[in-house]
Every structure is written in structure tokens, then in C-alpha cells.
Amino acid sequence: MLRTTGLRDGGQEYPGQELLSIGQVSERTGVARSALHYYEEIGLIASTRTAGNQRRYARHLLRRISLIAVGSKLGIPLSDIKRALAPVPMEKVPTETDWLRATEGWKNVLEARRRAIEELEDRLMGCIGCGCLSMQACSLLNPEDQLAREGAGARRLETPGADEEEAK
């Protein structure tokens, strides 16, 4: 396994700085190699390269990658995850203070998500209880009657080319 060049006095390696191959990271985190490539491409994680141009990831990135995977499984957009993890450095082992700053970002992301889900639940319960299916009054499916501008009839249920099929 490759080692970083940053050594303490006496030749001791900094904890968390050892480098792992993409296969090792994938195995440890359960994240596909293709996803790791994508995370790197969009700046969520970073790697170094060997002389043979193989990716190597600092061990301390395992926690970051795991948090990205969990957030993604919960449906949090990667852009929000990136913003929440911005205070956590990738080039060195994060400190407890770095993680505490990131915790605030995560808390804001999760609170906004929770509010959006609660609002959706309230609107859906109102629609289910009402049963009107009014495309003019429904603020959930047709805010400000946007579909009226497209003409009369069912707009949300039509598919492109349906008129040509009916004409045959």
C-alpha cells in the first residue's frame, strides 16, 4: 500500500493519511467505483495518483464517502451534500471542529428537507380529503392554473403523439 510523504518526527505516519485503492474504498464503503469516480468529478471527494496513474484515496475520506452515500440514499441532492461537507477538508485529516462545523450544515439541510416533506404531506392530505381533483384550484398539481395556458382538456395525462394515434 502506498504511504503519504507527510511523516511526523521519527517517521510515524499521520493517522488516517494512509492511501487506499479505489477497490479498497469501494469494498469498505459499499459505494460503487463508478460512483466514486463521479463523486470525484463533481468535487465531493479527491484522490491522488500513483506513478501508474491509479487513484489513491486518503483513509480519512471513508467517513466522508459514507456520509455522502447515506445522504444520497435519503434522497438529498449531491449539491446539498457538497455544501454541507464544505467545511470538512479533504487534503488533511479533519478535526473534531471541522466535523462540528459540517454538522451545522447537515442540520440545515435536514431541517429544510423535513419541512418540505411535512408541507407535501399536508397538501396531499388536503387533496385526499377534498377529492375535488380541480385542476383550476389545486395548488399542488397545477399552481396558479398554469395548465390552462396550454388549452382545454387533460394535459397531464396526454403523451406526445397521442393525437396522431387517435386520428388513425
C-alpha positions as CSV (number, residue, x, y, z in Angstrom):
1,M,0.0,0.0,0.0
2,L,1.2,3.5,-0.8
3,R,2.0,5.8,2.0
4,T,1.9,9.6,2.1
5,T,5.0,11.6,2.3
6,G,3.9,13.6,5.3
7,L,5.7,12.0,8.2
8,R,6.0,13.1,11.8
9,D,9.3,13.2,13.5
10,G,10.6,9.7,14.0
11,G,9.0,8.5,10.7
12,Q,5.5,8.0,12.1
13,E,2.7,8.4,9.6
14,Y,-0.2,10.8,10.4
15,P,-3.2,8.7,11.4
16,G,-5.8,8.5,8.6
17,Q,-3.4,9.6,5.9
18,E,-2.6,6.1,4.5
19,L,-3.8,5.7,1.0
20,L,-6.3,3.2,-0.2
21,S,-7.0,1.9,-3.8
22,I,-10.4,2.6,-5.3
23,G,-11.2,-1.1,-4.9
24,Q,-10.4,-1.0,-1.1
25,V,-12.6,2.2,-0.7
26,S,-15.4,0.6,-2.7
27,E,-15.3,-2.5,-0.5
28,R,-15.1,-0.6,2.8
29,T,-17.9,1.8,2.0
30,G,-20.2,-0.2,-0.3
31,V,-20.0,2.6,-2.9
32,A,-19.5,1.5,-6.5
33,R,-16.3,2.5,-8.2
34,S,-18.3,4.4,-10.8
35,A,-20.0,6.4,-8.0
36,L,-16.6,7.2,-6.5
37,H,-15.4,8.4,-9.9
38,Y,-18.5,10.6,-10.2
39,Y,-18.1,12.0,-6.6
40,E,-14.5,12.9,-7.5
41,E,-15.6,14.5,-10.8
42,I,-18.1,16.8,-9.1
43,G,-15.7,17.7,-6.2
44,L,-17.2,15.7,-3.3
45,I,-14.0,13.8,-2.8
46,A,-10.4,13.9,-4.0
47,S,-7.7,11.4,-4.8
48,T,-4.1,11.4,-5.6
49,R,-2.5,9.4,-8.4
50,T,0.3,6.8,-8.4
51,A,3.1,6.9,-10.9
52,G,1.0,4.4,-12.9
53,N,-1.9,6.9,-12.8
54,Q,-4.0,4.8,-10.4
55,R,-6.3,6.6,-8.0
56,R,-5.5,6.5,-4.3
57,Y,-7.8,7.9,-1.6
58,A,-6.7,9.0,1.9
59,R,-8.2,6.7,4.5
60,H,-9.9,9.6,6.3
61,L,-12.2,10.1,3.3
62,L,-14.0,6.9,4.2
63,R,-16.2,8.7,6.7
64,R,-16.9,11.5,4.1
65,I,-17.8,8.9,1.5
66,S,-20.1,7.0,3.9
67,L,-21.9,10.2,4.7
68,I,-22.3,11.0,1.0
69,A,-23.8,7.5,0.4
70,V,-26.2,7.8,3.3
71,G,-27.4,11.3,2.3
72,S,-27.8,10.1,-1.3
73,K,-29.9,7.1,-0.2
74,L,-32.1,9.5,1.7
75,G,-32.7,11.5,-1.5
76,I,-30.6,14.5,-0.5
77,P,-29.2,16.1,-3.7
78,L,-25.5,15.8,-4.1
79,S,-25.2,19.6,-4.4
80,D,-26.7,19.9,-0.9
81,I,-24.4,17.2,0.4
82,K,-21.4,19.1,-1.1
83,R,-22.5,22.3,0.5
84,A,-22.9,20.6,3.9
85,L,-19.5,19.0,3.7
86,A,-17.7,22.1,2.5
87,P,-16.2,22.8,6.0
88,V,-14.5,19.4,6.1
89,P,-11.1,19.4,4.4
90,M,-10.2,16.6,2.0
91,E,-6.5,17.3,1.9
92,K,-5.9,16.5,5.6
93,V,-7.4,14.5,8.4
94,P,-10.5,16.6,9.5
95,T,-10.5,17.7,13.1
96,E,-13.4,17.5,15.5
97,T,-14.0,21.2,14.9
98,D,-14.2,20.6,11.2
99,W,-16.9,17.9,11.7
100,L,-18.8,20.2,14.1
101,R,-19.0,22.9,11.5
102,A,-20.2,20.4,9.0
103,T,-22.8,19.2,11.4
104,E,-24.5,22.6,11.3
105,G,-24.6,22.4,7.5
106,W,-26.2,18.9,7.7
107,K,-28.7,20.1,10.3
108,N,-29.8,22.9,8.0
109,V,-30.1,20.5,5.0
110,L,-32.1,18.0,7.0
111,E,-34.4,20.6,8.6
112,A,-35.2,22.1,5.1
113,R,-35.9,18.6,3.8
114,R,-38.1,17.8,6.8
115,R,-40.2,21.0,6.3
116,A,-40.6,20.2,2.6
117,I,-41.8,16.7,3.4
118,E,-44.3,18.0,6.1
119,E,-45.6,20.6,3.6
120,L,-46.1,17.9,1.0
121,E,-47.9,15.7,3.5
122,D,-50.2,18.5,4.5
123,R,-51.0,19.3,0.8
124,L,-51.6,15.6,0.0
125,M,-53.8,15.1,3.0
126,G,-55.8,18.1,1.9
127,C,-56.2,16.8,-1.7
128,I,-57.1,13.3,-0.5
129,G,-59.7,14.7,2.0
130,C,-61.1,17.2,-0.6
131,G,-61.3,14.8,-3.5
132,C,-62.1,17.7,-5.9
133,L,-59.4,17.0,-8.4
134,S,-59.8,20.6,-9.5
135,M,-57.1,21.5,-12.0
136,Q,-58.0,25.1,-11.5
137,A,-57.9,25.3,-7.7
138,C,-55.3,22.6,-7.0
139,S,-52.1,24.3,-5.8
140,L,-50.2,21.1,-5.7
141,L,-50.6,19.8,-9.2
142,N,-51.5,23.0,-11.0
143,P,-50.3,26.1,-9.1
144,E,-51.8,29.3,-10.5
145,D,-53.7,27.3,-13.1
146,Q,-50.6,27.0,-15.3
147,L,-52.0,24.2,-17.4
148,A,-54.9,26.4,-18.6
149,R,-52.5,28.3,-20.8
150,E,-52.0,25.1,-22.8
151,G,-55.6,24.8,-23.7
152,A,-58.7,22.8,-22.7
153,G,-58.7,19.1,-21.8
154,A,-56.4,16.7,-19.9
155,R,-52.9,18.0,-20.1
156,R,-51.1,15.9,-17.5
157,L,-52.4,12.6,-18.9
158,E,-51.6,13.2,-22.5
159,T,-48.4,11.9,-24.1
160,P,-46.7,13.3,-27.2
161,G,-48.2,11.8,-30.3
162,A,-51.4,10.7,-28.7
163,D,-53.5,12.9,-31.0
164,E,-51.9,11.3,-34.1
165,E,-52.7,7.8,-32.7
166,E,-56.4,8.7,-32.1
167,A,-56.7,10.1,-35.7
168,K,-55.7,6.7,-37.2
